[in-house]
């Protein structure tokens, strides 16, 4: 049975964690929503159990606050987590969805935009009756 605390109980991880928090002190997921929150956790973007490196470069890590880290862990395949396909909920400061799989993201990639004016069209049709 593999030790679940490894690599987090090593001096090398503690040094990497401190270095990463000094490079990226704010929670990355909160920043996507336009909220400034200090990070307290360093997260592997690709879990070790899914082939990620135990001691990756800073590009393989992200700083998260406790609530965001808990949500990510609950969605992912880490030890003890229940795997789910639930989307990330919420919007950034501009009102765009933060879930990278959201349909609006694919529209933007194709050079199109979501029809925000559709609501106004529906309301005007109802009023004209």
Residue, then its C-alpha position, 0 to 999 in steps of 0.5 A: x500500500x502506498x503512503x498517501x502522505x508522500x510526497x507532501x510529508x517531504x522537505x522537498x515538497x515543503x520547499x516547492x510549496x513555499x516557493x510556489x505560494x510566493x510566486x502565486x499568492x492568490x487563489x487561481x480559481x477565485x481570480x477567474x471569478x474576479x475575486x481576490x483571495x489568498x491561497x493556502x494550498x498548492x495543487x497539482x494540476x494533473x493529479x499524481x494518481x493520473x500520471x502527474x509528477x510528484x514534484x512538477x515545475x511551477x507550470x504543473x501547480x496552482x495556488x488555491x484557497x481551501x474552498x476551491x481546493x476542496x471543490x477541485x478535489x471533490x471533482x477530481x480523481x485524487x485519492x478518496x475523491x468521487x469522480x464526477x462530470x459536474x461543471x464548474x459553477x460561476x462566472x467571472x467579473x465580466x459575466x462569462x462562465x468559468x467552466x472551460x467546457x461551457x458552450x459559450x467557450x466553444x462559441x468564442x473559439x469559433x469566433x462567434x458570441x452567445x446571443x445575449x440579446x435573445x432575452x430582450x427579444x423574447x420579452x418584447x414579443x410577449x409585450x406585443x402579444 
